Amino acid sequence: MALRHKAFLLNIDGFKKKLQPFIDELDSGNPKPLYYEALECTRKNNLDQWVFDSIGDKLLDISAYNSSGRFYDVPIETRLDQITNIESSELGYWLLIIFADYSQKISGIGIDYKILEYVLEKIRWKPSDIKLLMKGLPPSLLIKSNSIKQPLPLSHTDPYWFWMRPSHTKGSGGWLSNREINYLINALKSSKSLVDKFDPALFGKKFGFRPIQVPEGQFEYLQSAKTAYENALEMLNMANVSERGLFLVESYT
């Protein structure tokens, strides 16, 4: 199944401001305010038209279902009395429900983002800049600014701030603030001539597991890279003009 690069405009400041009181309560051992806020979000949203439907995630009725879509064995109201009764994945899902209210779907780089990634590597972009463009910063940093690197693989014993993640994506997704967005816009613009003049022969006879017909297929790959480049720049410019951040995902849908 082919992965696609998808994007959402993100009101970072609004989300952080909304979230902080719930994080303070969580860290003091009280999950109830977060749960009831997430529950209210589910009730005001259409379960069939959630913003993250586009990446395969479903908005669940958390009064009846856990984050895996299974009925609660014990009523949630009973479990809320002790934070130790609530798994990190559930807390992360409740955070994601609130996070979705500050997100708006736009076009990402698309299906050819890996081809653009290859071209950027060849024109000597720094690996850290390529990763920033494709994956963004870890979502956990929106919750805990001093959080350590995202554990791989993620375990249910890991803290809740690592679990604010769409489930039907590769990895946890990532975000960009206005600072990173402007940095990447400038980096892409300064690389335009290198992308335009890229030698299609550098794609070789195979890209990943896919054979490439020479030379026609190589030129097609170059055109795909150019399209992905324009998509990336359009995505970043849209966020810049709207003065919002971005949430980026590698989606299976």
N, C-alpha and C positions, 0 to 999 in steps of 0.2 A: 504494500500500500504506500503510495507516494506521499511524502510529507509536503505541507505547504507552509509558507511563512505568512502568518496573519497578524494583524495589529488592531489595537484599540486606543483611542484617545483616552487619557487618564487625568482626572482632576486630583493631582497628588496632594496638594495642600488641603483641599476639602476632605479627602479621605483620612489623612493623618489627624486633622483636627477632630473629625467625627469619632475616630477610633480610640484616641488616647484615653478617655475616661473608662472605656471598656477594658483596655489593656491594664490600666491601674487596678481595676477590680479583679481581673483575672490573676494578676500577680499577687494579689492579697488573698487569693483562694476562692474568689466568688465568680463562678461562671454565669450566674443568672442574668445579669444585665446584657451580656453579649448574646446569650441565647434568645432573649425576648426581643432584642433589636433585630436579630437575624430573622426571627419568626415574623415580625412585623413587615420586614422586607419581602418575605415570601408571599405575604397576604396582599401586598399592594402591587406585586408584579404578576403578570400572566405566566403561569407555569409553563406554557407552551411557546412563549416568546421571550425567553430569557436571553440576555445579551451574549452569554457564553454557549447558547445552543449552536452557534455557528462553528464551534470547535468541538462539538460532540458532547458537551456537558449538559446535564439536565438539572433544573431547579426542583429540589425535592421538598415535600411537605415535612419539615423537620419536627413537627409535632408527633409524627408517626414513624418516620424513617431515619436511620442513621446515614452517615455520609457514604456508605456503600450501597444504599438503596434497600436495606433490609429493615423489617419491622423491629422496633425496640423490644428486647426481651423483658426489660423492666421499664415502666413508664418513665419518660424523660423527666417529669417533674420530681419524681423520687430521686433520680440519680443526680439532679442538680444540687442536692443538699451537700454533696462532697465533690470537690473538683477532681479528686482522685478517681471518681467513678466515670469521668469523661475522658475518652481517648484524645490524644493530640490531633488525630485525623479529623475528629468531629469538631474540635475547636477551630481547626484550620478551615473546615468547610463553612462554618458559621462566619468566619472572617471573610471568606471568598464571596459569600452572599452579599455582605455589606460592600465589599470591594466592587462588585458588579454594578452597584448603583452609581459608581463614580467612573464607569467605563462606557465608551461608545465605539461601536464597531466602525472601522474604516478599512481601506485596502492595505494589505501588507506588501511584502516584496513578491510573494507569489510562489509558484511551483518551481521556478528556476533559481531560487536563492542560493542553492549549492553551486550552481555554475558561476554566479557572480562571486561567491566566496572563493572559488578556484582562481578566477581572474585577479581578484584583489591580492591573493597570496602571491601570484606570479609577478605582479607589479610592485611587490615588496611593501604592502601594507603591513603594519605591525600586527601580530596575532591577537594582541589585546584589543586593538581597534576593530578587527574583523569580528571578534567575539562580541564586542559591545554593540555593533550594528545588528548582528544576527540574533543575539540572545538577550542583550540588555544586562541590567544589574539584578542580583538575586532579590526576589520578592520579600524575603525575610528582612531585608534592610529597611523596608517601609514600616515594619513593625518594631524592630529592634535595630537601631542604627549601628550598634556595636556587635551585631551577631557575627559569629564565625562563618566560615565558608560552608555552603550547603552540603550536608552529608550525602554521599553516594555509595550504595543505594540508601534511600530514606527508610528509616525504621520507625515503628510505632512508639519506640522509646525516645525518639528525638523530640525536642521541644515543639510546642504548638506553632511557633512562628515560622517553622520550616514547612508547615502543612497548608499554608494558604496557596493552593496550587490547583489549576484545572486538572482533572484526572485523565482526560483523553488527549493528552499532548505528550510530546517527547520532552522530558525534563519538567521544570516548574514554571517555565516562562520567565520573563524578565522585564524590567522597566527602564525608562530613560527620563531624566529630568530635562528641563530646558537647556541646562548647561551642556549635557552630553549631546542633545539634539543639535545645538548650534555647532558644536565641535565636529560632529559627523557630517553636517551639511557642508561645512568648509572643506573637510577632508575629501568628500565625494566630488565637489566642484573642482578642486585642485587636481583630481585624478581623471577628469573627463577625457582629456586628450590621450592619456595612456590607455584608457578603456577603448576609445574609438580606434586607436592604432594597434590594438592587441593583435598579435600574430595568431590566426586561427589554427595554424599548424601545431601550436603548443598544446592543443587539446589531445593530440595524438590519435590513436586508433580505438581508444576505449575510454569511457568516462564512468568510473565505478565499474559496474558489471555490464554496462551497455556498450556494445560496439558502435563505432562511429564510421560512417562511410566517408572515405577520403576522395576529394576534398569537400564535397557538397555538405556533408554532415558537419564538418568543422566550421564552415561558414554559418550554418544554422545554429550551432552552439554559440558562436560569437554574437549572433543576433539575439539569442535568448539572454545572454549576459547583459547586452545593452538594454534590453527591455527591463530586466531585473534592476539594473542600475537606475533607470528612469523611475521605476516603481518605488525604489528605496528613497530617492530624492523627493518624490511627490509625497510619500508618507511622512518624511521628516518635515518638509515644508508645511504640510497641513497642520501638524502639531505646533510648529513654530508660530504660524499665523493665528492659531486659536489660543496660543499661550497656555497650552496644556502639555502634559507629558505623554508618554507612550507606554503601553503594555504590549509586549511581543511574545508570540508563541510559535512553536513548530507543531502544526496541527495535522492529525491523521484524516481530517474530513475536508 
